[in-house]
Amino acid sequence: MKSVDVFALGAMAGTVAITGLLYGHLPDTVATHWGADGVANGFMPRAAAASFGPGFALALWLFMRLGVPRLARAATTSGVLPLIAAGTSTFVLATHGVILYAAVHGSVGPAMPFLAVAMGGLSLLLGLLMPRVRKNPFVGVRTYWTLTSDENWARTHRFAGYAFVGAALISFCGTAASGVRSVLVAGVAMGLAGVASAVFSYVIARRTPQR
């Protein structure tokens, strides 16, 4: 087991412990989603809200670390899967932490910049790792053009690296916005990075002569 795996599992265990300590302070119905105006518009029963985040983080980590390597061995040879698994599962835990904060304090606004930073951190991690991801059907920018051309895959993922690093910088700067707006800035930046990468794969496919 790699040290990054130990970190991810330790973060999950710590989150479960903190959730257990706070469980008695959570309302019977916990807000789990908020609109752009900061008003809650999604709810879960207390038990479901307390268990969903850590459970989903563990399921995601297990799939990335155990499922994907068996289904797409090429993706594991570059050594990026443990880092991506730890990064994505930790981001889920950060989201869970925001939900706990809002449930205990009655307001989500002050915690949203923290979530925006977590989104920026995930985007930065993806940006640094994208150029190292080898062609596979599960991880990376998976379009028709990247999956049918090794050159397209490599060039697209180099571009995606820059795009997601740029999205991370925008996300960090977006924390200057208040409340939910900081998360919207980060979400839009990451979404645009993904779309731009897919479009890039199409553009270079059109410009590359068929052999």
KAJOJO-V798019 format. One record per residue. N is the residue number from 1. BURIAL is + if it has 9 or more other C-alpha atoms within 8 Angstrom, else -. Layout:
BEGIN
n->N burial->BURIAL
n->N burial->BURIAL
END
This chain:
BEGIN
n->1 burial->-
n->2 burial->-
n->3 burial->-
n->4 burial->+
n->5 burial->+
n->6 burial->+
n->7 burial->+
n->8 burial->+
n->9 burial->+
n->10 burial->-
n->11 burial->+
n->12 burial->+
n->13 burial->-
n->14 burial->-
n->15 burial->+
n->16 burial->+
n->17 burial->-
n->18 burial->-
n->19 burial->+
n->20 burial->-
n->21 burial->-
n->22 burial->+
n->23 burial->-
n->24 burial->-
n->25 burial->-
n->26 burial->+
n->27 burial->-
n->28 burial->-
n->29 burial->-
n->30 burial->+
n->31 burial->+
n->32 burial->+
n->33 burial->-
n->34 burial->+
n->35 burial->+
n->36 burial->-
n->37 burial->-
n->38 burial->+
n->39 burial->-
n->40 burial->+
n->41 burial->+
n->42 burial->-
n->43 burial->+
n->44 burial->+
n->45 burial->+
n->46 burial->+
n->47 burial->-
n->48 burial->-
n->49 burial->+
n->50 burial->+
n->51 burial->-
n->52 burial->-
n->53 burial->+
n->54 burial->+
n->55 burial->-
n->56 burial->+
n->57 burial->+
n->58 burial->+
n->59 burial->-
n->60 burial->+
n->61 burial->+
n->62 burial->+
n->63 burial->+
n->64 burial->+
n->65 burial->+
n->66 burial->-
n->67 burial->+
n->68 burial->+
n->69 burial->+
n->70 burial->-
n->71 burial->-
n->72 burial->+
n->73 burial->+
n->74 burial->+
n->75 burial->+
n->76 burial->+
n->77 burial->-
n->78 burial->+
n->79 burial->-
n->80 burial->+
n->81 burial->+
n->82 burial->+
n->83 burial->+
n->84 burial->+
n->85 burial->+
n->86 burial->+
n->87 burial->+
n->88 burial->+
n->89 burial->+
n->90 burial->+
n->91 burial->+
n->92 burial->+
n->93 burial->+
n->94 burial->+
n->95 burial->+
n->96 burial->+
n->97 burial->+
n->98 burial->+
n->99 burial->+
n->100 burial->+
n->101 burial->+
n->102 burial->+
n->103 burial->+
n->104 burial->+
n->105 burial->-
n->106 burial->-
n->107 burial->-
n->108 burial->+
n->109 burial->+
n->110 burial->-
n->111 burial->+
n->112 burial->+
n->113 burial->+
n->114 burial->+
n->115 burial->+
n->116 burial->+
n->117 burial->+
n->118 burial->+
n->119 burial->+
n->120 burial->+
n->121 burial->+
n->122 burial->+
n->123 burial->+
n->124 burial->+
n->125 burial->+
n->126 burial->+
n->127 burial->+
n->128 burial->+
n->129 burial->+
n->130 burial->+
n->131 burial->+
n->132 burial->-
n->133 burial->+
n->134 burial->+
n->135 burial->+
n->136 burial->+
n->137 burial->-
n->138 burial->-
n->139 burial->-
n->140 burial->+
n->141 burial->+
n->142 burial->+
n->143 burial->-
n->144 burial->-
n->145 burial->+
n->146 burial->+
n->147 burial->+
n->148 burial->-
n->149 burial->-
n->150 burial->+
n->151 burial->-
n->152 burial->+
n->153 burial->+
n->154 burial->+
n->155 burial->+
n->156 burial->+
n->157 burial->+
n->158 burial->+
n->159 burial->+
n->160 burial->+
n->161 burial->+
n->162 burial->+
n->163 burial->+
n->164 burial->+
n->165 burial->+
n->166 burial->-
n->167 burial->+
n->168 burial->+
n->169 burial->+
n->170 burial->+
n->171 burial->+
n->172 burial->+
n->173 burial->-
n->174 burial->+
n->175 burial->+
n->176 burial->-
n->177 burial->-
n->178 burial->+
n->179 burial->+
n->180 burial->+
n->181 burial->+
n->182 burial->+
n->183 burial->+
n->184 burial->+
n->185 burial->+
n->186 burial->+
n->187 burial->+
n->188 burial->-
n->189 burial->+
n->190 burial->+
n->191 burial->-
n->192 burial->-
n->193 burial->+
n->194 burial->+
n->195 burial->-
n->196 burial->+
n->197 burial->+
n->198 burial->+
n->199 burial->-
n->200 burial->+
n->201 burial->+
n->202 burial->+
n->203 burial->-
n->204 burial->+
n->205 burial->+
n->206 burial->-
n->207 burial->-
n->208 burial->-
n->209 burial->-
n->210 burial->-
n->211 burial->-
END
